[in-house]
Amino acid sequence: MAVEEIHAEMVSSVVTVLVAPGTEVAAGDTLVILESMKMEIPVLTERAGTVAELHVTEGEVLQEGDLIATVQH
């Protein structure tokens, strides 16, 4: 079983967490919404699978490269 690691692409704040560990997701589903420079940025999964781990909470500030979630395929 493959694991997809999803990382923050820039410094941002976690606005909304839409999934929890164990959530089944389809390709293109939004996992969390980040905010950077007053823009909302949806973080999507590339392939269908199950959220294995969620590493962020709402209100948390992320640095570029921080791990957001892992999805098992």
CHARMM-style PDB file with segment names, atoms N, HN, CA, C and O in Angstrom:
ATOM      1  N   MET     1       0.846  -1.182   0.000  1.00  0.00      PROA
ATOM      2  CA  MET     1       0.000   0.000   0.000  1.00  0.00      PROA
ATOM      3  C   MET     1       0.891   1.244   0.000  1.00  0.00      PROA
ATOM      4  O   MET     1       1.787   1.365   0.835  1.00  0.00      PROA
ATOM      5  N   ALA     2       0.650   2.156  -0.921  1.00  0.00      PROA
ATOM      6  HN  ALA     2      -0.078   2.058  -1.599  1.00  0.00      PROA
ATOM      7  CA  ALA     2       1.453   3.378  -1.049  1.00  0.00      PROA
ATOM      8  C   ALA     2       0.939   4.454  -0.089  1.00  0.00      PROA
ATOM      9  O   ALA     2      -0.246   4.498   0.241  1.00  0.00      PROA
ATOM     10  N   VAL     3       1.845   5.307   0.344  1.00  0.00      PROA
ATOM     11  HN  VAL     3       2.808   5.271   0.076  1.00  0.00      PROA
ATOM     12  CA  VAL     3       1.480   6.410   1.232  1.00  0.00      PROA
ATOM     13  C   VAL     3       1.869   7.725   0.567  1.00  0.00      PROA
ATOM     14  O   VAL     3       3.008   7.898   0.132  1.00  0.00      PROA
ATOM     15  N   GLU     4       0.923   8.642   0.492  1.00  0.00      PROA
ATOM     16  HN  GLU     4      -0.002   8.501   0.846  1.00  0.00      PROA
ATOM     17  CA  GLU     4       1.160   9.982  -0.050  1.00  0.00      PROA
ATOM     18  C   GLU     4       1.335  10.948   1.125  1.00  0.00      PROA
ATOM     19  O   GLU     4       0.455  11.054   1.980  1.00  0.00      PROA
ATOM     20  N   GLU     5       2.460  11.644   1.165  1.00  0.00      PROA
ATOM     21  HN  GLU     5       3.175  11.558   0.471  1.00  0.00      PROA
ATOM     22  CA  GLU     5       2.679  12.681   2.179  1.00  0.00      PROA
ATOM     23  C   GLU     5       2.331  14.019   1.558  1.00  0.00      PROA
ATOM     24  O   GLU     5       2.783  14.343   0.460  1.00  0.00      PROA
ATOM     25  N   ILE     6       1.527  14.789   2.265  1.00  0.00      PROA
ATOM     26  HN  ILE     6       1.159  14.525   3.157  1.00  0.00      PROA
ATOM     27  CA  ILE     6       1.102  16.093   1.764  1.00  0.00      PROA
ATOM     28  C   ILE     6       1.742  17.159   2.647  1.00  0.00      PROA
ATOM     29  O   ILE     6       1.548  17.183   3.863  1.00  0.00      PROA
ATOM     30  N   HSD     7       2.514  18.045   2.001  1.00  0.00      PROA
ATOM     31  HN  HSD     7       2.671  18.025   1.013  1.00  0.00      PROA
ATOM     32  CA  HSD     7       3.282  19.061   2.721  1.00  0.00      PROA
ATOM     33  C   HSD     7       2.791  20.464   2.360  1.00  0.00      PROA
ATOM     34  O   HSD     7       2.216  20.680   1.293  1.00  0.00      PROA
ATOM     35  N   ALA     8       3.029  21.410   3.267  1.00  0.00      PROA
ATOM     36  HN  ALA     8       3.496  21.235   4.133  1.00  0.00      PROA
ATOM     37  CA  ALA     8       2.714  22.811   3.002  1.00  0.00      PROA
ATOM     38  C   ALA     8       3.669  23.345   1.943  1.00  0.00      PROA
ATOM     39  O   ALA     8       4.874  23.102   2.009  1.00  0.00      PROA
ATOM     40  N   GLU     9       3.140  24.064   0.978  1.00  0.00      PROA
ATOM     41  HN  GLU     9       2.161  24.261   0.924  1.00  0.00      PROA
ATOM     42  CA  GLU     9       3.972  24.608  -0.090  1.00  0.00      PROA
ATOM     43  C   GLU     9       4.511  25.991   0.246  1.00  0.00      PROA
ATOM     44  O   GLU     9       5.402  26.493  -0.439  1.00  0.00      PROA
ATOM     45  N   MET    10       3.978  26.612   1.298  1.00  0.00      PROA
ATOM     46  HN  MET    10       3.255  26.204   1.855  1.00  0.00      PROA
ATOM     47  CA  MET    10       4.432  27.947   1.690  1.00  0.00      PROA
ATOM     48  C   MET    10       4.064  28.198   3.149  1.00  0.00      PROA
ATOM     49  O   MET    10       3.312  27.424   3.741  1.00  0.00      PROA
ATOM     50  N   VAL    11       4.579  29.253   3.722  1.00  0.00      PROA
ATOM     51  HN  VAL    11       5.190  29.882   3.241  1.00  0.00      PROA
ATOM     52  CA  VAL    11       4.195  29.652   5.069  1.00  0.00      PROA
ATOM     53  C   VAL    11       2.717  30.033   5.021  1.00  0.00      PROA
ATOM     54  O   VAL    11       2.299  30.835   4.186  1.00  0.00      PROA
ATOM     55  N   SER    12       1.936  29.450   5.924  1.00  0.00      PROA
ATOM     56  HN  SER    12       2.276  28.799   6.602  1.00  0.00      PROA
ATOM     57  CA  SER    12       0.492  29.675   5.898  1.00  0.00      PROA
ATOM     58  C   SER    12      -0.119  29.309   7.246  1.00  0.00      PROA
ATOM     59  O   SER    12       0.538  28.723   8.107  1.00  0.00      PROA
ATOM     60  N   SER    13      -1.388  29.668   7.410  1.00  0.00      PROA
ATOM     61  HN  SER    13      -1.922  30.145   6.711  1.00  0.00      PROA
ATOM     62  CA  SER    13      -2.158  29.314   8.604  1.00  0.00      PROA
ATOM     63  C   SER    13      -3.239  28.321   8.211  1.00  0.00      PROA
ATOM     64  O   SER    13      -3.813  28.412   7.126  1.00  0.00      PROA
ATOM     65  N   VAL    14      -3.515  27.366   9.107  1.00  0.00      PROA
ATOM     66  HN  VAL    14      -3.049  27.292   9.988  1.00  0.00      PROA
ATOM     67  CA  VAL    14      -4.583  26.405   8.870  1.00  0.00      PROA
ATOM     68  C   VAL    14      -5.910  27.067   9.250  1.00  0.00      PROA
ATOM     69  O   VAL    14      -6.134  27.394  10.416  1.00  0.00      PROA
ATOM     70  N   VAL    15      -6.792  27.262   8.258  1.00  0.00      PROA
ATOM     71  HN  VAL    15      -6.610  26.996   7.312  1.00  0.00      PROA
ATOM     72  CA  VAL    15      -8.086  27.898   8.495  1.00  0.00      PROA
ATOM     73  C   VAL    15      -9.137  26.859   8.860  1.00  0.00      PROA
ATOM     74  O   VAL    15      -9.860  27.015   9.844  1.00  0.00      PROA
ATOM     75  N   THR    16      -9.217  25.792   8.058  1.00  0.00      PROA
ATOM     76  HN  THR    16      -8.629  25.665   7.259  1.00  0.00      PROA
ATOM     77  CA  THR    16     -10.246  24.773   8.250  1.00  0.00      PROA
ATOM     78  C   THR    16      -9.665  23.389   7.990  1.00  0.00      PROA
ATOM     79  O   THR    16      -8.954  23.179   7.007  1.00  0.00      PROA
ATOM     80  N   VAL    17      -9.971  22.446   8.877  1.00  0.00      PROA
ATOM     81  HN  VAL    17     -10.549  22.616   9.676  1.00  0.00      PROA
ATOM     82  CA  VAL    17      -9.621  21.041   8.688  1.00  0.00      PROA
ATOM     83  C   VAL    17     -10.910  20.323   8.304  1.00  0.00      PROA
ATOM     84  O   VAL    17     -11.886  20.356   9.053  1.00  0.00      PROA
ATOM     85  N   LEU    18     -10.917  19.678   7.145  1.00  0.00      PROA
ATOM     86  HN  LEU    18     -10.124  19.651   6.537  1.00  0.00      PROA
ATOM     87  CA  LEU    18     -12.141  19.061   6.618  1.00  0.00      PROA
ATOM     88  C   LEU    18     -12.181  17.545   6.775  1.00  0.00      PROA
ATOM     89  O   LEU    18     -13.218  16.935   6.514  1.00  0.00      PROA
ATOM     90  N   VAL    19     -11.088  16.923   7.191  1.00  0.00      PROA
ATOM     91  HN  VAL    19     -10.246  17.418   7.403  1.00  0.00      PROA
ATOM     92  CA  VAL    19     -11.044  15.467   7.315  1.00  0.00      PROA
ATOM     93  C   VAL    19     -10.449  15.079   8.667  1.00  0.00      PROA
ATOM     94  O   VAL    19      -9.878  15.908   9.376  1.00  0.00      PROA
ATOM     95  N   ALA    20     -10.595  13.816   8.998  1.00  0.00      PROA
ATOM     96  HN  ALA    20     -11.058  13.143   8.422  1.00  0.00      PROA
ATOM     97  CA  ALA    20     -10.000  13.245  10.205  1.00  0.00      PROA
ATOM     98  C   ALA    20      -9.345  11.930   9.804  1.00  0.00      PROA
ATOM     99  O   ALA    20      -9.655  11.390   8.742  1.00  0.00      PROA
ATOM    100  N   PRO    21      -8.448  11.406  10.628  1.00  0.00      PROA
ATOM    101  CA  PRO    21      -7.880  10.097  10.320  1.00  0.00      PROA
ATOM    102  C   PRO    21      -9.004   9.076  10.120  1.00  0.00      PROA
ATOM    103  O   PRO    21      -9.976   9.041  10.874  1.00  0.00      PROA
ATOM    104  N   GLY    22      -8.844   8.250   9.085  1.00  0.00      PROA
ATOM    105  HN  GLY    22      -8.055   8.278   8.472  1.00  0.00      PROA
ATOM    106  CA  GLY    22      -9.861   7.259   8.770  1.00  0.00      PROA
ATOM    107  C   GLY    22     -10.845   7.694   7.703  1.00  0.00      PROA
ATOM    108  O   GLY    22     -11.618   6.875   7.206  1.00  0.00      PROA
ATOM    109  N   THR    23     -10.829   8.981   7.340  1.00  0.00      PROA
ATOM    110  HN  THR    23     -10.201   9.646   7.745  1.00  0.00      PROA
ATOM    111  CA  THR    23     -11.733   9.493   6.316  1.00  0.00      PROA
ATOM    112  C   THR    23     -11.338   8.960   4.946  1.00  0.00      PROA
ATOM    113  O   THR    23     -10.171   9.030   4.560  1.00  0.00      PROA
ATOM    114  N   GLU    24     -12.313   8.427   4.209  1.00  0.00      PROA
ATOM    115  HN  GLU    24     -13.261   8.370   4.523  1.00  0.00      PROA
ATOM    116  CA  GLU    24     -12.083   7.997   2.827  1.00  0.00      PROA
ATOM    117  C   GLU    24     -12.131   9.240   1.941  1.00  0.00      PROA
ATOM    118  O   GLU    24     -13.049  10.051   2.060  1.00  0.00      PROA
ATOM    119  N   VAL    25     -11.150   9.392   1.056  1.00  0.00      PROA
ATOM    120  HN  VAL    25     -10.404   8.733   0.959  1.00  0.00      PROA
ATOM    121  CA  VAL    25     -11.097  10.554   0.167  1.00  0.00      PROA
ATOM    122  C   VAL    25     -10.957  10.101  -1.280  1.00  0.00      PROA
ATOM    123  O   VAL    25     -10.383   9.049  -1.559  1.00  0.00      PROA
ATOM    124  N   ALA    26     -11.484  10.901  -2.190  1.00  0.00      PROA
ATOM    125  HN  ALA    26     -11.951  11.756  -1.963  1.00  0.00      PROA
ATOM    126  CA  ALA    26     -11.344  10.668  -3.624  1.00  0.00      PROA
ATOM    127  C   ALA    26     -10.263  11.593  -4.165  1.00  0.00      PROA
ATOM    128  O   ALA    26      -9.917  12.585  -3.523  1.00  0.00      PROA
ATOM    129  N   ALA    27      -9.735  11.282  -5.323  1.00  0.00      PROA
ATOM    130  HN  ALA    27     -10.016  10.476  -5.845  1.00  0.00      PROA
ATOM    131  CA  ALA    27      -8.737  12.144  -5.949  1.00  0.00      PROA
ATOM    132  C   ALA    27      -9.313  13.541  -6.103  1.00  0.00      PROA
ATOM    133  O   ALA    27     -10.423  13.707  -6.609  1.00  0.00      PROA
ATOM    134  N   GLY    28      -8.561  14.549  -5.667  1.00  0.00      PROA
ATOM    135  HN  GLY    28      -7.659  14.414  -5.256  1.00  0.00      PROA
ATOM    136  CA  GLY    28      -9.004  15.928  -5.792  1.00  0.00      PROA
ATOM    137  C   GLY    28      -9.801  16.452  -4.611  1.00  0.00      PROA
ATOM    138  O   GLY    28     -10.180  17.623  -4.601  1.00  0.00      PROA
ATOM    139  N   ASP    29     -10.070  15.607  -3.604  1.00  0.00      PROA
ATOM    140  HN  ASP    29      -9.762  14.656  -3.611  1.00  0.00      PROA
ATOM    141  CA  ASP    29     -10.794  16.082  -2.423  1.00  0.00      PROA
ATOM    142  C   ASP    29      -9.932  17.060  -1.630  1.00  0.00      PROA
ATOM    143  O   ASP    29      -8.710  16.924  -1.579  1.00  0.00      PROA
ATOM    144  N   THR    30     -10.579  18.044  -1.015  1.00  0.00      PROA
ATOM    145  HN  THR    30     -11.572  18.154  -1.057  1.00  0.00      PROA
ATOM    146  CA  THR    30      -9.887  19.016  -0.174  1.00  0.00      PROA
ATOM    147  C   THR    30      -9.736  18.441   1.231  1.00  0.00      PROA
ATOM    148  O   THR    30     -10.713  17.994   1.833  1.00  0.00      PROA
ATOM    149  N   LEU    31      -8.511  18.454   1.751  1.00  0.00      PROA
ATOM    150  HN  LEU    31      -7.718  18.818   1.263  1.00  0.00      PROA
ATOM    151  CA  LEU    31      -8.243  17.963   3.100  1.00  0.00      PROA
ATOM    152  C   LEU    31      -8.298  19.086   4.122  1.00  0.00      PROA
ATOM    153  O   LEU    31      -8.940  18.961   5.165  1.00  0.00      PROA
ATOM    154  N   VAL    32      -7.623  20.179   3.817  1.00  0.00      PROA
ATOM    155  HN  VAL    32      -7.101  20.281   2.970  1.00  0.00      PROA
ATOM    156  CA  VAL    32      -7.601  21.352   4.691  1.00  0.00      PROA
ATOM    157  C   VAL    32      -7.592  22.602   3.819  1.00  0.00      PROA
ATOM    158  O   VAL    32      -7.279  22.548   2.629  1.00  0.00      PROA
ATOM    159  N   ILE    33      -7.941  23.726   4.435  1.00  0.00      PROA
ATOM    160  HN  ILE    33      -8.195  23.770   5.401  1.00  0.00      PROA
ATOM    161  CA  ILE    33      -7.845  25.016   3.749  1.00  0.00      PROA
ATOM    162  C   ILE    33      -6.839  25.860   4.519  1.00  0.00      PROA
ATOM    163  O   ILE    33      -6.959  26.061   5.728  1.00  0.00      PROA
ATOM    164  N   LEU    34      -5.849  26.344   3.787  1.00  0.00      PROA
ATOM    165  HN  LEU    34      -5.751  26.180   2.805  1.00  0.00      PROA
ATOM    166  CA  LEU    34      -4.813  27.199   4.359  1.00  0.00      PROA
ATOM    167  C   LEU    34      -5.066  28.640   3.940  1.00  0.00      PROA
ATOM    168  O   LEU    34      -5.781  28.904   2.973  1.00  0.00      PROA
ATOM    169  N   GLU    35      -4.469  29.568   4.685  1.00  0.00      PROA
ATOM    170  HN  GLU    35      -3.889  29.353   5.471  1.00  0.00      PROA
ATOM    171  CA  GLU    35      -4.531  30.975   4.299  1.00  0.00      PROA
ATOM    172  C   GLU    35      -3.119  31.535   4.287  1.00  0.00      PROA
ATOM    173  O   GLU    35      -2.355  31.365   5.237  1.00  0.00      PROA
ATOM    174  N   SER    36      -2.790  32.206   3.191  1.00  0.00      PROA
ATOM    175  HN  SER    36      -3.411  32.344   2.419  1.00  0.00      PROA
ATOM    176  CA  SER    36      -1.496  32.850   3.063  1.00  0.00      PROA
ATOM    177  C   SER    36      -1.688  34.128   2.264  1.00  0.00      PROA
ATOM    178  O   SER    36      -2.297  34.109   1.195  1.00  0.00      PROA
ATOM    179  N   MET    37      -1.178  35.223   2.770  1.00  0.00      PROA
ATOM    180  HN  MET    37      -0.683  35.239   3.639  1.00  0.00      PROA
ATOM    181  CA  MET    37      -1.286  36.529   2.106  1.00  0.00      PROA
ATOM    182  C   MET    37      -2.749  36.848   1.758  1.00  0.00      PROA
ATOM    183  O   MET    37      -3.042  37.352   0.673  1.00  0.00      PROA
ATOM    184  N   LYS    38      -3.658  36.549   2.693  1.00  0.00      PROA
ATOM    185  HN  LYS    38      -3.420  36.140   3.574  1.00  0.00      PROA
ATOM    186  CA  LYS    38      -5.097  36.829   2.576  1.00  0.00      PROA
ATOM    187  C   LYS    38      -5.781  36.039   1.467  1.00  0.00      PROA
ATOM    188  O   LYS    38      -6.873  36.400   1.029  1.00  0.00      PROA
ATOM    189  N   MET    39      -5.136  34.950   1.005  1.00  0.00      PROA
ATOM    190  HN  MET    39      -4.248  34.657   1.361  1.00  0.00      PROA
ATOM    191  CA  MET    39      -5.750  34.070   0.010  1.00  0.00      PROA
ATOM    192  C   MET    39      -5.996  32.715   0.656  1.00  0.00      PROA
ATOM    193  O   MET    39      -5.149  32.211   1.394  1.00  0.00      PROA
ATOM    194  N   GLU    40      -7.163  32.121   0.376  1.00  0.00      PROA
ATOM    195  HN  GLU    40      -7.850  32.531  -0.223  1.00  0.00      PROA
ATOM    196  CA  GLU    40      -7.438  30.768   0.854  1.00  0.00      PROA
ATOM    197  C   GLU    40      -6.923  29.762  -0.163  1.00  0.00      PROA
ATOM    198  O   GLU    40      -7.157  29.899  -1.364  1.00  0.00      PROA
ATOM    199  N   ILE    41      -6.223  28.754   0.332  1.00  0.00      PROA
ATOM    200  HN  ILE    41      -6.033  28.644   1.307  1.00  0.00      PROA
ATOM    201  CA  ILE    41      -5.582  27.765  -0.526  1.00  0.00      PROA
ATOM    202  C   ILE    41      -6.062  26.374  -0.113  1.00  0.00      PROA
ATOM    203  O   ILE    41      -5.725  25.901   0.973  1.00  0.00      PROA
ATOM    204  N   PRO    42      -6.847  25.714  -0.969  1.00  0.00      PROA
ATOM    205  CA  PRO    42      -7.255  24.344  -0.629  1.00  0.00      PROA
ATOM    206  C   PRO    42      -6.091  23.381  -0.832  1.00  0.00      PROA
ATOM    207  O   PRO    42      -5.340  23.494  -1.801  1.00  0.00      PROA
ATOM    208  N   VAL    43      -5.950  22.438   0.088  1.00  0.00      PROA
ATOM    209  HN  VAL    43      -6.560  22.346   0.875  1.00  0.00      PROA
ATOM    210  CA  VAL    43      -4.930  21.404  -0.023  1.00  0.00      PROA
ATOM    211  C   VAL    43      -5.644  20.124  -0.424  1.00  0.00      PROA
ATOM    212  O   VAL    43      -6.505  19.626   0.301  1.00  0.00      PROA
ATOM    213  N   LEU    44      -5.278  19.594  -1.594  1.00  0.00      PROA
ATOM    214  HN  LEU    44      -4.579  19.999  -2.184  1.00  0.00      PROA
ATOM    215  CA  LEU    44      -5.991  18.461  -2.188  1.00  0.00      PROA
ATOM    216  C   LEU    44      -5.171  17.191  -2.122  1.00  0.00      PROA
ATOM    217  O   LEU    44      -3.943  17.232  -2.044  1.00  0.00      PROA
ATOM    218  N   THR    45      -5.864  16.057  -2.156  1.00  0.00      PROA
ATOM    219  HN  THR    45      -6.862  16.024  -2.219  1.00  0.00      PROA
ATOM    220  CA  THR    45      -5.190  14.777  -2.314  1.00  0.00      PROA
ATOM    221  C   THR    45      -5.125  14.451  -3.802  1.00  0.00      PROA
ATOM    222  O   THR    45      -6.046  14.766  -4.555  1.00  0.00      PROA
ATOM    223  N   GLU    46      -4.035  13.822  -4.219  1.00  0.00      PROA
ATOM    224  HN  GLU    46      -3.287  13.566  -3.607  1.00  0.00      PROA
ATOM    225  CA  GLU    46      -3.861  13.525  -5.637  1.00  0.00      PROA
ATOM    226  C   GLU    46      -4.568  12.247  -6.067  1.00  0.00      PROA
ATOM    227  O   GLU    46      -4.976  12.115  -7.221  1.00  0.00      PROA
ATOM    228  N   ARG    47      -4.714  11.291  -5.125  1.00  0.00      PROA
ATOM    229  HN  ARG    47      -4.383  11.398  -4.187  1.00  0.00      PROA
ATOM    230  CA  ARG    47      -5.326  10.008  -5.453  1.00  0.00      PROA
ATOM    231  C   ARG    47      -6.308   9.597  -4.366  1.00  0.00      PROA
ATOM    232  O   ARG    47      -6.236  10.082  -3.237  1.00  0.00      PROA
ATOM    233  N   ALA    48      -7.219   8.707  -4.710  1.00  0.00      PROA
ATOM    234  HN  ALA    48      -7.278   8.313  -5.627  1.00  0.00      PROA
ATOM    235  CA  ALA    48      -8.185   8.193  -3.735  1.00  0.00      PROA
ATOM    236  C   ALA    48      -7.467   7.368  -2.681  1.00  0.00      PROA
ATOM    237  O   ALA    48      -6.455   6.729  -2.967  1.00  0.00      PROA
ATOM    238  N   GLY    49      -7.993   7.383  -1.462  1.00  0.00      PROA
ATOM    239  HN  GLY    49      -8.815   7.903  -1.230  1.00  0.00      PROA
ATOM    240  CA  GLY    49      -7.401   6.591  -0.392  1.00  0.00      PROA
ATOM    241  C   GLY    49      -8.063   6.904   0.938  1.00  0.00      PROA
ATOM    242  O   GLY    49      -9.200   7.373   0.994  1.00  0.00      PROA
ATOM    243  N   THR    50      -7.330   6.633   2.001  1.00  0.00      PROA
ATOM    244  HN  THR    50      -6.407   6.252   1.955  1.00  0.00      PROA
ATOM    245  CA  THR    50      -7.801   6.858   3.363  1.00  0.00      PROA
ATOM    246  C   THR    50      -6.803   7.745   4.092  1.00  0.00      PROA
ATOM    247  O   THR    50      -5.597   7.508   4.026  1.00  0.00      PROA
ATOM    248  N   VAL    51      -7.298   8.765   4.787  1.00  0.00      PROA
ATOM    249  HN  VAL    51      -8.278   8.957   4.841  1.00  0.00      PROA
ATOM    250  CA  VAL    51      -6.422   9.635   5.581  1.00  0.00      PROA
ATOM    251  C   VAL    51      -5.850   8.789   6.716  1.00  0.00      PROA
ATOM    252  O   VAL    51      -6.590   8.326   7.585  1.00  0.00      PROA
ATOM    253  N   ALA    52      -4.541   8.589   6.707  1.00  0.00      PROA
ATOM    254  HN  ALA    52      -3.940   8.965   6.002  1.00  0.00      PROA
ATOM    255  CA  ALA    52      -3.884   7.779   7.735  1.00  0.00      PROA
ATOM    256  C   ALA    52      -3.580   8.629   8.966  1.00  0.00      PROA
ATOM    257  O   ALA    52      -3.860   8.227  10.096  1.00  0.00      PROA
ATOM    258  N   GLU    53      -3.002   9.816   8.733  1.00  0.00      PROA
ATOM    259  HN  GLU    53      -2.775  10.143   7.815  1.00  0.00      PROA
ATOM    260  CA  GLU    53      -2.646  10.704   9.835  1.00  0.00      PROA
ATOM    261  C   GLU    53      -2.887  12.146   9.417  1.00  0.00      PROA
ATOM    262  O   GLU    53      -2.708  12.512   8.256  1.00  0.00      PROA
ATOM    263  N   LEU    54      -3.291  12.946  10.372  1.00  0.00      PROA
ATOM    264  HN  LEU    54      -3.437  12.649  11.316  1.00  0.00      PROA
ATOM    265  CA  LEU    54      -3.473  14.379  10.165  1.00  0.00      PROA
ATOM    266  C   LEU    54      -2.544  15.071  11.150  1.00  0.00      PROA
ATOM    267  O   LEU    54      -2.619  14.819  12.353  1.00  0.00      PROA
ATOM    268  N   HSD    55      -1.674  15.937  10.658  1.00  0.00      PROA
ATOM    269  HN  HSD    55      -1.613  16.142   9.681  1.00  0.00      PROA
ATOM    270  CA  HSD    55      -0.616  16.521  11.483  1.00  0.00      PROA
ATOM    271  C   HSD    55      -0.832  17.996  11.807  1.00  0.00      PROA
ATOM    272  O   HSD    55       0.072  18.644  12.336  1.00  0.00      PROA
ATOM    273  N   VAL    56      -2.010  18.541  11.502  1.00  0.00      PROA
ATOM    274  HN  VAL    56      -2.744  18.015  11.072  1.00  0.00      PROA
ATOM    275  CA  VAL    56      -2.264  19.961  11.735  1.00  0.00      PROA
ATOM    276  C   VAL    56      -3.581  20.154  12.487  1.00  0.00      PROA
ATOM    277  O   VAL    56      -4.442  19.274  12.508  1.00  0.00      PROA
ATOM    278  N   THR    57      -3.712  21.331  13.104  1.00  0.00      PROA
ATOM    279  HN  THR    57      -3.013  22.046  13.087  1.00  0.00      PROA
ATOM    280  CA  THR    57      -4.961  21.729  13.756  1.00  0.00      PROA
ATOM    281  C   THR    57      -5.321  23.136  13.292  1.00  0.00      PROA
ATOM    282  O   THR    57      -4.454  23.899  12.865  1.00  0.00      PROA
ATOM    283  N   GLU    58      -6.591  23.469  13.377  1.00  0.00      PROA
ATOM    284  HN  GLU    58      -7.295  22.849  13.723  1.00  0.00      PROA
ATOM    285  CA  GLU    58      -7.036  24.800  12.959  1.00  0.00      PROA
ATOM    286  C   GLU    58      -6.335  25.868  13.795  1.00  0.00      PROA
ATOM    287  O   GLU    58      -6.204  25.739  15.012  1.00  0.00      PROA
ATOM    288  N   GLY    59      -5.893  26.918  13.120  1.00  0.00      PROA
ATOM    289  HN  GLY    59      -6.000  27.023  12.131  1.00  0.00      PROA
ATOM    290  CA  GLY    59      -5.197  28.019  13.778  1.00  0.00      PROA
ATOM    291  C   GLY    59      -3.687  27.868  13.806  1.00  0.00      PROA
ATOM    292  O   GLY    59      -2.976  28.820  14.127  1.00  0.00      PROA
ATOM    293  N   GLU    60      -3.195  26.697  13.479  1.00  0.00      PROA
ATOM    294  HN  GLU    60      -3.773  25.923  13.218  1.00  0.00      PROA
ATOM    295  CA  GLU    60      -1.756  26.443  13.492  1.00  0.00      PROA
ATOM    296  C   GLU    60      -1.069  27.168  12.333  1.00  0.00      PROA
ATOM    297  O   GLU    60      -1.622  27.264  11.238  1.00  0.00      PROA
ATOM    298  N   VAL    61       0.135  27.674  12.581  1.00  0.00      PROA
ATOM    299  HN  VAL    61       0.585  27.596  13.471  1.00  0.00      PROA
ATOM    300  CA  VAL    61       0.933  28.315  11.534  1.00  0.00      PROA
ATOM    301  C   VAL    61       1.931  27.286  11.016  1.00  0.00      PROA
ATOM    302  O   VAL    61       2.663  26.671  11.791  1.00  0.00      PROA
ATOM    303  N   LEU    62       1.951  27.105   9.696  1.00  0.00      PROA
ATOM    304  HN  LEU    62       1.356  27.604   9.067  1.00  0.00      PROA
ATOM    305  CA  LEU    62       2.836  26.136   9.063  1.00  0.00      PROA
ATOM    306  C   LEU    62       3.980  26.845   8.358  1.00  0.00      PROA
ATOM    307  O   LEU    62       3.838  27.966   7.869  1.00  0.00      PROA
ATOM    308  N   GLN    63       5.100  26.171   8.320  1.00  0.00      PROA
ATOM    309  HN  GLN    63       5.215  25.261   8.717  1.00  0.00      PROA
ATOM    310  CA  GLN    63       6.247  26.635   7.548  1.00  0.00      PROA
ATOM    311  C   GLN    63       6.296  25.831   6.254  1.00  0.00      PROA
ATOM    312  O   GLN    63       5.737  24.736   6.185  1.00  0.00      PROA
ATOM    313  N   GLU    64       6.951  26.357   5.241  1.00  0.00      PROA
ATOM    314  HN  GLU    64       7.405  27.247   5.297  1.00  0.00      PROA
ATOM    315  CA  GLU    64       7.095  25.634   3.987  1.00  0.00      PROA
ATOM    316  C   GLU    64       7.709  24.263   4.250  1.00  0.00      PROA
ATOM    317  O   GLU    64       8.740  24.152   4.913  1.00  0.00      PROA
ATOM    318  N   GLY    65       7.070  23.222   3.727  1.00  0.00      PROA
ATOM    319  HN  GLY    65       6.232  23.311   3.188  1.00  0.00      PROA
ATOM    320  CA  GLY    65       7.574  21.858   3.878  1.00  0.00      PROA
ATOM    321  C   GLY    65       7.003  21.092   5.052  1.00  0.00      PROA
ATOM    322  O   GLY    65       7.225  19.885   5.154  1.00  0.00      PROA
ATOM    323  N   ASP    66       6.261  21.762   5.962  1.00  0.00      PROA
ATOM    324  HN  ASP    66       6.082  22.743   5.880  1.00  0.00      PROA
ATOM    325  CA  ASP    66       5.664  21.052   7.099  1.00  0.00      PROA
ATOM    326  C   ASP    66       4.686  19.990   6.604  1.00  0.00      PROA
ATOM    327  O   ASP    66       3.969  20.209   5.627  1.00  0.00      PROA
ATOM    328  N   LEU    67       4.659  18.846   7.274  1.00  0.00      PROA
ATOM    329  HN  LEU    67       5.242  18.669   8.067  1.00  0.00      PROA
ATOM    330  CA  LEU    67       3.771  17.753   6.921  1.00  0.00      PROA
ATOM    331  C   LEU    67       2.347  18.080   7.370  1.00  0.00      PROA
ATOM    332  O   LEU    67       2.116  18.410   8.533  1.00  0.00      PROA
ATOM    333  N   ILE    68       1.394  17.985   6.438  1.00  0.00      PROA
ATOM    334  HN  ILE    68       1.582  17.717   5.493  1.00  0.00      PROA
ATOM    335  CA  ILE    68      -0.010  18.252   6.753  1.00  0.00      PROA
ATOM    336  C   ILE    68      -0.746  16.954   7.034  1.00  0.00      PROA
ATOM    337  O   ILE    68      -1.436  16.833   8.046  1.00  0.00      PROA
ATOM    338  N   ALA    69      -0.598  15.980   6.138  1.00  0.00      PROA
ATOM    339  HN  ALA    69      -0.037  16.079   5.316  1.00  0.00      PROA
ATOM    340  CA  ALA    69      -1.329  14.717   6.283  1.00  0.00      PROA
ATOM    341  C   ALA    69      -0.637  13.624   5.503  1.00  0.00      PROA
ATOM    342  O   ALA    69       0.181  13.890   4.622  1.00  0.00      PROA
ATOM    343  N   THR    70      -0.980  12.374   5.840  1.00  0.00      PROA
ATOM    344  HN  THR    70      -1.644  12.158   6.556  1.00  0.00      PROA
ATOM    345  CA  THR    70      -0.583  11.235   5.033  1.00  0.00      PROA
ATOM    346  C   THR    70      -1.840  10.500   4.619  1.00  0.00      PROA
ATOM    347  O   THR    70      -2.771  10.337   5.408  1.00  0.00      PROA
ATOM    348  N   VAL    71      -1.857  10.055   3.359  1.00  0.00      PROA
ATOM    349  HN  VAL    71      -1.101  10.187   2.718  1.00  0.00      PROA
ATOM    350  CA  VAL    71      -3.009   9.350   2.794  1.00  0.00      PROA
ATOM    351  C   VAL    71      -2.524   8.013   2.254  1.00  0.00      PROA
ATOM    352  O   VAL    71      -1.595   7.962   1.448  1.00  0.00      PROA
ATOM    353  N   GLN    72      -3.158   6.922   2.702  1.00  0.00      PROA
ATOM    354  HN  GLN    72      -3.913   6.963   3.357  1.00  0.00      PROA
ATOM    355  CA  GLN    72      -2.810   5.595   2.189  1.00  0.00      PROA
ATOM    356  C   GLN    72      -3.656   5.290   0.955  1.00  0.00      PROA
ATOM    357  O   GLN    72      -4.855   5.568   0.921  1.00  0.00      PROA
ATOM    358  N   HSD    73      -3.007   4.713  -0.056  1.00  0.00      PROA
ATOM    359  HN  HSD    73      -2.033   4.487  -0.028  1.00  0.00      PROA
ATOM    360  CA  HSD    73      -3.701   4.382  -1.305  1.00  0.00      PROA
ATOM    361  C   HSD    73      -3.716   2.882  -1.488  1.00  0.00      PROA
ATOM    362  OT1 HSD    73      -4.252   2.386  -2.479  1.00  0.00      PROA
TER     363      HSD     73
END
